[in-house]
Structure formats: structure tokens, C-alpha cells
Amino acid sequence: MKINFLCLTLLASLFSFGQTDTDVYLFDLIIGDSIIVVNNPINISDNKGYDNQPSFLNDGTGILFSSTRNDQTDIVLYNIESNSKNWLTDTEANEYSPLQTPNKKYYSVVRLEKDGSQLLWLYHFNGKKEEILIDNLHVGYQAWHNKKMIVTFVIDDPSSLEVSNLKYKIKYPIDKNIGRSIVKIPNTELMSIIRLEHDEPEIYSIDPVNSEKKYIADALEDSQDIAWTPDGTMIMGKNDKLYKLKPEVDKDWIEFASLSSFGLTGITRLAVSPFGNKIVIVVDEAVK
């Protein structure tokens, strides 16, 4: 995968959010000493159109994701125990990339207004509070580092990685020319990113406080999203297959599952639950 093609594709998807028909599936995830198994798929979106950008609640009991209704994109909360959905937003704007905040009372979203403005907002789960979280920052994607710090993918040419310290109300860039995947590495104070500085995308860890970076591995070819298991294994998807790589253990990406037996393919985004017992995967609805 060449960097020029990837950058063009990424920028196009950010400005339009690439609303192809997708579904969100929840699987059981079983991690053994030498195997990883996914099983028991549930279509938790169960909706025609764009359903995407899932993230687990901090306690693993539910999943936030973006979903289309009435020709706009709103935020849904899926309850795992009751197998039920609750629409959280109903604004005139389109909301994307929902994440529960570390203090659990709120969730943050990328909000795209009808006039084209696109900022990061903070919503209360009870629906009573909405406010702009970061002013004057054209955010595409986000990841919380702690209660006071959030790391954002800023839409630009090239794309950049920026830290916002909400306590001291300061912002500072820490990298540039990155992919959309920003994920907290379990049991560390580091984030993982995909850097696009070379012909082949590379996965790095980065410290949001001092900008220190460390190479981890080459990314899986033609894949843009990473999930981490609690034991420090990375998972990426491509077409109908899932691959894993545990840094300092695996030398290359290893295929461990195929979704073809479930009639699913077109894997894009994915996320692992905080306890490592569930995985949520976005697939292409059009080719199921």
C-alpha cells in the first residue's frame, strides 16, 4: 500500500465520512495460550445503511456506535445483557465516533453541522447537556488518555495528532501524517498510532505527555484499524479475516479467524471489550 494512495483515500473518507452500508457485529472472544476464537455473532445494529465506529463502555456492559436514521447519523447505545438499543441523540447535526469519557457520565462525539463545521462535543448520557469540548479544532477521530487529556486526529494535509489538556486548556501537536486509528495500549500510559511517513504504514506507540515514539510493527497491509486485547495482543482485519500480532512474541501478522463461515466480509473497524471477552467488528453490509 503506497502512502500517496492511502492519504488521498483517508482524507476523502474524513470529509465525507464515507457512508457506505455497514453493519456492527458483536462476537464472543476467547483468548487461549496459543489460539484466539471468535464465535456467536450478533448483528447489534440491525439497521439498513451506515452503522459504524463502535466503542465499548468502560465497564464493558454496552457499546456506543454511529447509526443512520431519517437521513442523518445519530448515536446509539447497545446494552449487551438485554440485547437492546437506545438512541441517545436526535439533533440536526450528524454525530460520529462516540467514546465514553473516563468519568463515565459523558461521552464525546465528532459533530458535523449542516454548515460543514466539525468539532468535538461532550454529551451527557441523560441527554440534558451538550457542549463543545474543544474549540477551533477540526477533529476527525479521538481517544481519551485520561480524565483531563484527549488525543485527536486533526484533519489537515498532512493529518496530525494533537493532545488537548482540558485541565490547563492547552493544545499541542505531537505527530503528523498519521492514520485514523488512535488506541490506548492496555496497562500503559501510551497510545498506538499508525504512521504514514514511509511507503508502508507502521504502528508506533506514542507518549502523549512527551511525544516519545517507539516502533512496534508494520501494519497489516490494506487495513487501517487496530484493537488491543488486555494481554497486549494487536488485532487487525482484512476482507473476511482477522489477524493477530503480539509484540516481541510474533514476528508477523498471523491469521486466526475467518468470518466467511458467518457469511460476513469487508472488515473495517473493530474494538475489544475492556475484559477481553467480546469483540465488536464492522463489516460491509452490501456483500453479506
C-alpha positions in Angstrom: 0.0 0.0 0.0 1.6 3.3 -1.1 1.3 6.3 1.1 0.0 8.7 -1.5 -3.0 6.5 -2.3 -3.7 5.9 1.4 -3.5 9.6 2.2 -5.9 10.5 -0.6 -8.3 7.8 0.5 -8.1 8.8 4.1 -8.8 12.5 3.5 -11.7 11.7 1.3 -13.3 9.5 3.9 -12.8 12.1 6.6 -14.5 14.9 4.8 -17.4 12.7 3.6 -17.2 10.1 6.4 -17.6 7.5 3.7 -21.1 6.5 4.5 -21.3 3.1 2.8 -23.7 0.5 4.1 -22.1 -1.3 7.1 -23.2 -3.4 10.0 -21.9 -3.7 13.5 -21.5 -7.3 14.9 -20.7 -8.4 18.4 -18.8 -11.7 18.9 -17.7 -13.7 21.9 -13.9 -13.6 22.1 -12.0 -16.5 23.6 -8.2 -16.0 24.1 -6.1 -19.0 25.0 -2.4 -19.6 25.3 -1.9 -20.2 21.6 -5.3 -19.6 20.0 -7.9 -16.8 19.6 -11.5 -17.7 18.7 -14.5 -15.6 17.7 -18.0 -17.0 17.9 -21.7 -16.3 18.4 -22.1 -13.2 16.1 -25.0 -10.8 16.8 -25.9 -8.0 14.5 -26.3 -5.3 17.1 -27.0 -2.5 14.6 -29.8 -4.4 12.7 -30.3 -1.3 10.5 -30.2 -0.6 6.9 -27.4 1.9 5.9 -24.4 3.2 7.7 -23.7 1.7 11.2 -20.1 2.2 12.3 -17.4 3.5 14.7 -18.2 1.2 17.7 -16.6 1.6 21.1 -17.2 -0.3 24.4 -18.3 1.4 27.6 -15.6 1.5 30.2 -17.3 -1.3 32.2 -17.9 -3.5 29.1 -21.7 -3.6 29.6 -22.5 -1.7 26.4 -21.4 -0.4 23.0 -21.7 3.1 21.5 -21.8 3.4 17.8 -23.0 5.7 15.0 -26.1 4.8 13.1 -28.2 6.3 10.3 -31.9 7.1 10.7 -34.0 9.7 8.8 -31.1 10.5 6.5 -28.8 11.6 9.4 -26.3 9.9 11.7 -27.1 9.6 15.4 -25.5 7.8 18.4 -26.9 4.5 19.7 -26.1 2.7 22.9 -26.4 -1.1 22.8 -26.9 -3.0 26.0 -25.2 -6.3 25.9 -27.1 -8.0 28.7 -30.6 -7.1 27.5 -29.7 -7.1 23.7 -31.4 -3.8 23.3 -30.7 -0.4 21.6 -31.3 3.1 22.9 -30.9 6.1 20.6 -29.0 8.8 22.5 -29.0 11.7 20.1 -31.6 13.4 18.0 -30.1 16.7 16.8 -30.0 18.4 13.5 -26.3 17.6 13.2 -24.6 14.3 12.4 -22.6 12.7 15.3 -19.8 10.2 14.8 -17.0 8.3 16.7 -18.7 8.2 20.2 -16.5 7.4 23.2 -17.4 7.3 26.8 -15.3 9.7 28.9 -13.2 8.3 31.8 -15.5 9.8 34.3 -18.4 7.7 32.8 -21.1 10.4 33.0 -20.5 11.7 29.5 -19.5 10.6 26.0 -17.7 12.6 23.4 -18.6 12.7 19.7 -17.3 14.3 16.5 -20.2 16.5 15.5 -20.7 17.6 11.8 -23.0 20.5 11.4 -25.1 21.3 8.3 -22.8 24.2 7.5 -19.8 21.9 7.3 -18.2 22.8 10.7 -16.9 19.8 12.6 -15.9 20.0 16.2 -15.5 17.6 19.2 -18.5 17.8 21.5 -19.4 16.5 25.0 -22.8 14.9 25.7 -24.3 13.8 29.0 -25.9 10.3 29.0 -29.1 11.7 30.4 -29.5 13.9 27.3 -29.5 17.1 29.3 -26.2 18.6 28.4 -24.3 19.3 25.2 -21.3 21.5 24.8 -18.3 22.0 22.6 -15.3 20.1 24.1 -12.5 21.6 22.0 -12.9 24.9 20.1 -11.3 25.6 16.8 -10.0 22.1 16.1 -11.2 20.2 13.0 -11.3 16.7 14.6 -11.8 13.5 12.7 -11.1 10.9 15.4 -10.4 10.9 19.1 -9.1 8.8 22.1 -9.1 9.6 25.8 -5.8 9.3 27.5 -7.1 10.2 31.0 -9.8 12.4 32.6 -8.1 15.6 31.5 -6.3 14.7 28.3 -7.7 13.7 25.0 -5.7 12.8 21.8 -7.2 13.7 18.5 -6.7 13.1 14.8 -6.9 16.6 13.3 -8.0 16.9 9.7 -5.3 18.6 7.6 -2.8 17.9 4.9 -1.0 16.1 6.3 -3.2 14.8 9.1 -1.8 15.5 12.6 -2.0 14.1 16.1 -2.8 16.7 18.7 -3.2 16.5 22.5 -5.7 18.7 24.4 -5.1 19.2 28.1 -8.6 20.1 29.3 -7.4 21.0 32.8 -5.0 23.6 31.7 -6.8 24.4 28.4 -3.8 24.0 26.2 -3.3 22.1 22.9 -0.1 20.9 21.3 0.8 18.7 18.3 2.8 15.5 18.9 3.0 13.9 15.4 1.8 14.3 11.8 0.9 12.2 8.8 -0.9 9.5 10.7 -3.8 7.2 10.2 -7.2 7.3 11.8 -6.6 4.6 14.5 -5.7 6.0 17.9 -6.0 3.5 20.7 -4.9 3.4 24.3 -2.5 0.5 24.8 -3.8 -1.7 27.8 -1.9 -1.4 31.1 0.2 1.5 29.8 0.1 5.3 29.5 0.8 5.0 25.8 -1.3 5.3 22.7 -0.9 3.3 19.5 -1.0 5.1 16.1 -0.3 4.2 12.5 2.3 6.5 11.0 2.3 7.1 7.2 5.8 8.6 6.8 7.1 5.7 4.7 5.8 3.6 1.8 4.3 1.0 4.2 2.3 2.1 7.2 3.9 1.4 10.6 2.5 1.0 14.1 4.1 3.1 16.8 3.5 3.7 20.5 3.5 7.3 21.5 3.5 9.1 24.8 1.1 12.0 24.7 2.9 13.8 27.5 6.4 14.0 26.0 5.8 12.8 22.4 8.2 9.9 22.6 7.6 7.4 19.9 8.6 3.7 19.6 8.2 1.4 16.5 6.1 -1.6 17.3 5.4 -3.4 13.9 4.4 -2.8 10.3 0.6 -2.5 10.0 -1.3 -5.2 8.2 -1.4 -4.3 4.5 -4.7 -2.6 3.4 -6.0 -2.3 6.9 -6.5 1.0 8.9 -7.8 0.0 12.3 -6.2 -1.7 15.4 -7.7 -3.2 18.5 -5.7 -4.4 21.6 -6.6 -7.3 23.9 -5.9 -6.9 27.6 -2.8 -9.1 27.3 -1.2 -6.8 24.8 -2.0 -8.5 21.5 -3.0 -6.4 18.5 -5.8 -7.4 16.2 -6.5 -6.1 12.7 -8.9 -7.2 10.0 -8.9 -7.5 6.2 -11.7 -8.7 3.9 -13.2 -11.6 5.9 -10.1 -12.5 8.0 -8.8 -11.5 11.4 -5.1 -11.4 12.2 -3.1 -11.0 15.5 0.3 -9.9 16.4 1.8 -9.8 19.9 4.8 -7.5 20.0 8.1 -9.2 21.0 6.4 -12.6 20.6 5.0 -12.8 17.0 7.3 -12.0 14.1 4.5 -11.2 11.7 0.7 -11.0 11.5 -1.0 -14.4 12.0 -4.4 -15.2 10.7 -6.6 -16.7 13.5 -10.2 -16.4 12.3 -12.3 -16.0 9.2 -15.8 -14.5 9.2 -16.7 -16.2 5.9 -18.4 -19.1 7.8 -20.8 -16.5 9.2 -21.4 -15.0 5.7 -19.5 -11.8 6.6 -16.7 -9.9 5.0 -15.5 -6.3 4.4 -14.0 -5.9 7.9 -13.1 -2.3 8.8 -13.3 -1.0 12.3 -13.1 -3.2 15.4 -12.8 -2.9 19.2 -12.1 -5.3 22.0 -14.0 -5.1 25.3 -12.1 -4.0 28.5 -12.1 -7.5 29.8 -11.2 -9.2 26.5 -14.2 -11.4 26.4 -16.0 -9.6 23.5 -15.0 -8.1 20.2 -17.1 -5.8 18.0 -16.5 -5.7 14.3 -17.8 -3.5 11.5 -18.4 -5.4 8.2 -19.7 -4.5 4.8 -23.4 -4.8 4.6 -23.5 -4.8 0.8 -21.6 -8.0 0.4 -23.0 -10.1 3.2 
